[in-house]
Amino acid sequence: MLLPDEDFDGETFTGDLSGGSAENARFLECVFEDADLAGLRASRARFSECALTGVRGAGVDLSETSWQDCTVRGARLGAVQLYGAELRRVRFEGCKIEFLNLRGAKLWDVQFVDCQLVEPDLAEAQLTRVEVDGGRVIAPEFSRARLKDVDLSSSVVSAPRGVAGMAGATISRLQLIDLAEAFAVELNLTIAD
């Protein structure tokens, strides 16, 4: 059972965790497997060396959480609040996450492998050594983001907003062609026929 302000060490959580409350909790070497996280409230929680596999749900509040050395595999999530969060050495694999709010978050050494991110909000976020390997990033928001050593070159990025915030990212030549219209709009360029 999840509880606020608790320490969880080496525990496994499965089944229905929807509507649970774990604000300010600390999770060390815990496993979340095939769990329903809909409506979970876990703001300001800390996750270290945890694994989340096959979790699902919408409206998950993970705002201002701290993540270190964690893996997230096969997640199906929507409207996830991760604003103000800090993620270090976190790997996402085969996830589909819609409306991911990473506004103002800080990511270091984070990988998204074969993931589909729909309308992620990266406004004012700081991304350092982040890689999106395969998968799709659909309608991301980059306004006032700060990127350093971010590799988007092996993914599909479509309809980005706030593209000036993509400075510091690596993209492929093909992506440059695909994104030309978005860049032109951002720079207020008129393209002649």
N, C-alpha and C positions, 0 to 999 in steps of 0.2 A: 504494500500500500504506500502511495506517495504522500508525503507530508511536508509542509513548509519548514524551513530552517533545520532540516535533518541531515545527518551524514549517512550516505549509503556506500558501502564498500563491498565490491564483488557480487552484487545482487543481480538477479535476472528478473526483468519485468516483461510480462506477456499479457495478451488479452485486452480487455477493455479498461483503458486508463482515461477515457474521455471525461472531460470536465474536472479532471484532477487538479490538485493544487500542490506545487512544489517550489514556491517562491523561496529564493535564498538557499535552496538545498545544495548539497555537495555530493557529486556522484564520482566515485573512483573505481575504475575497472568494472563498470556495470554494463549489462547487456539489455537492450530493449529489442525484443524479437516479436515480429508479427503483432505489434501492439497498435491499438486504436488510440491516437493522441488527440482526437478532435476536441477542441476547446480547452486543451491543457494549459494551465497557467504556471509557468516556471521562470518568470522574470528573475534576473540576477542570480540564477543558479550557476554552478560551476561543474563542468564535465571534463574529467581527465581520464585518458586511456579507455574510453567507452566505445561500444559498438552498437549502432542502431541498424537493424536489418528488417526490411519489409514493413517498416512503420507506415502508418497512413493517418489521414485526418485533415480537417480544415480548421482554421482559426486557432492555431497553436501560438501561444505567447511565449517566446524565448528572448524577449527584449533584454538588452544589457547583460546577456549571459556570457560566460567565458568557456571556451572550448580549447583543449590541448590534446594532441595525439589521439584523435578520434576518427572513426570511420562510419560513414552512413551509406548503406547499400540498399538499392531497390526501394527507396522511399517513394510514396505517392502522397504528396502534401499540397495543401492550398492555403493561401492567405497566412503565411508564416511570418510572424513578427520577430525579426532578428536585428532590429535597429539598435545601434549603439553597442552591439556585441563585439567580442574579440575572439577571433579564430586563429589558432596557431597549429600548423601541421595537421590539418583536417582534410580527409579525402572523401569525396562524394562519388559513388559509382552507380551507374544505371538508375538514377533518380529522375522523377518528374516532379518538379516543384513549380506551382503556379502562384503568381503574385507574392514573390519572396521579397520582403522588406528588409534590405540591408542598409538602409539610410544611415549614414554616419558610422557604420561599422568599420572595424579594422581587421583585415585578413592578411596573414603572413603564411607563406608556404602552403597554400590551399590548392587542391586539385579537384576539378570537376571532370570526371571521366564518363563519357557516353551518357551525359545527362541532358534532359530537356528543361530549360529554365524559361518560363513564360512570364513576360513582363516583370523581370527582377528590377527592383529599385535600388540602384547603387549611388544615388545622389549623396554627395559629400562623404562617400566612403573612401577609405585608404586601402589600396590593394598593393601588396608587395610580394613578388614571386608567386603569382597566381597563374595557374594553367587551366585552360578549358580544352580538353583533349577529346575531340569527337563531339557528337551531340549538337544541340541547337540552343541558341540564345535568342529568344523572340522578343522584340520590342523592349530592349533594356533601356533604363534611364541612367545616364552617366553625368548628369549636371553636377558641376563642381566636384567631381570625383578626382582623386589623386592616385595615379597608377604608376607603378615602377616594376619593370620586369614582368609584365603581364602578357601571356602568350594566348592569343585568340586564334592563331593561324590555322589550326586544324579543326575548327568548329564552323558551324554555319551561324552567322550573326545577321539578323534581319531587323529592319526598321528601328535602328537605334535612335534614341533621343538624347539631346545634350552631348553631341559627339565631340565637342571641344574637350570634354572630360575624358575622352579616350586617349589623350596624349600620354605617351609612355607605354602604350600597348604595341605588340607585334601582331600584324595581320599579314595575310598572304596577298600576292598580286591579284589573284582572282577575287578575294574579298574586297580589295580596293575598288575594283570595277563594280562589284555588287553594291558597295556602299557609297559610290560616287554621288548619287542623287541626294542622299542624306547629308553628305559633306557640303554639297552645293547649297542646299537649303540653309544649313547652319551658317554658311559664309555669305548668304544672300547673293549668290551668283545666279545669273541668268544664263541658261544654256540655249544657244542658238541651234536651230534645225539645220 
